[in-house]
Amino acid sequence: TSSHTRVGILNNPSSKIKEDNTAIARGILTTFLTQNNSSFKSFLSKLTKEETAKSLAAGTKIAKFLTPGMDDDAFEKKYNTLGLDIIKTHQMFCQEVLKLLPGQMAVVSNGR
């Protein structure tokens, strides 16, 4: 709980990368790029719930889950134009540089 802490997320999916199975990953990346910290935290809490994942998998649009205080227009514009290449790049980095297996999770720390 420090104002000097930074968080980053790399995606390392175990399945083929498609639009319909990357809604949460793209939502998180879009939030990093378009929202302030307080909006990010509340949206991330909502986005990581099991029922949200099930709803998105069933076809619910991610815009339904936007939280108060978010810049909805910036989010939707970026989300709709964020391609799958960024997730593929994350996957390559995780597997080629970090030597993770597909889907394997890890914590990388670079602190003082």
Secondary structure as UniProt FT lines:
FT   TURN            3..4
FT   HELIX           19..21
FT   HELIX           23..34
FT   HELIX           37..47
FT   HELIX           50..57
FT   TURN            58..59
FT   HELIX           62..65
FT   TURN            68..69
FT   HELIX           72..81
FT   HELIX           85..96
FT   TURN            102..103
//
